[in-house]
Amino acid sequence: MKPRRAGQRKPRRQGELAESVRVPERSGDDCADVIGPWRVLGVAGLSFVLSLPLFAPLSWWPLGYVVFAPCLVTLAVDPRRRRPFVVSYLLGAAFFLFHFRWLYDTTPEGYVAASLLYLAVFFPLAAWPIRHLHRRRGIPMVVTFPVVWTGIEVLRAYNPLAFPWFLLGHSQIRCLPMLQVADLAGVYGITFVLAAVNGLLADAALAARSGQPVRAVRLRGVLRIEMPAVAVLVVATFAYGEYRLRQGRFADGPLTAVLQGDFLLQAMPNDPNAASDEEKQDAYLALMAQAVADAPDLDMVVFPETPWAMYLNREKRYIPFWQRAHQNWVRRASQTGKSIVIGAMAEVPQPKGRYPAEYRYNSAYLYAPGDPEPQRYDKIH
């Protein structure tokens, strides 16, 4: 046999390829490589846009059924390992920076830290099991998303830094039939139903954009199994809500006047337009007198959480300044002869050597007619 020189190719037989290269087929779930990172970010950003009017004051409740569907599609189709979690974190950061923006006036540092370092982390924390269960285990979004997202909301609501605000179920405050299931499962039951619809829409979008040979099979699966199941869940929730709304029997309760002034809770330092505590107190006492005059049979007057800076607990009233302020308040309030609920601060000193030196509470006080010593309830979370 004649030896070949270095670099000389071996003659190929008839029908034999010079090189054997395996060309991978691009499945429908790998199309994100084609659309690129900016489109992935744009599709996920659509979830943020849909969330803008999701909560009060607008509370466009139909958006609760679709808000997370675009983000779920990106979690399913993106072939990159890290990018889905970066995108989900950015979505969470934008979500909380927008909806939590009122905290900026009180503490800019706390607003940024809470939004970026804590709350936004829950989005990638949910993204990992959703993506893993869907891509690795083949479990449809209609199952993975409601289970995982509801669990994440429970985790966010029950931990030492719990923050149970802006839950998906809160978007339904203007849809009374949907809210009634909360007497069985809390707001998390509402979240589960909404998340199931989001998952169904994501599955339908993924099936419609899959490779041509399997598209019809996947669409039939969505239509035949998932859609009827989710429809039963939504209809049952609304039916239960209508049943509960028509079931209620109400009796006349105490006639209550709720007072609300128009003052900034936290005014900027040296703001010449900021009202003093004395001005706030005079304004609220005038509102109370007007309410009593308008409704002589009034049973209770309710003030806001912090109408003006004031300590009303027994221990703090030993200080002469607060003692005088309390006596003035009780004298004015007792003249109405009505029960009064008011929010104020409480500061309870501890024995020497103990840490902290005092416990501070945001409290609610109830003054009953003829009783100068109020009942107190302290916020515990």
Disulfide bonds with the S-S distance in Angstrom:
none
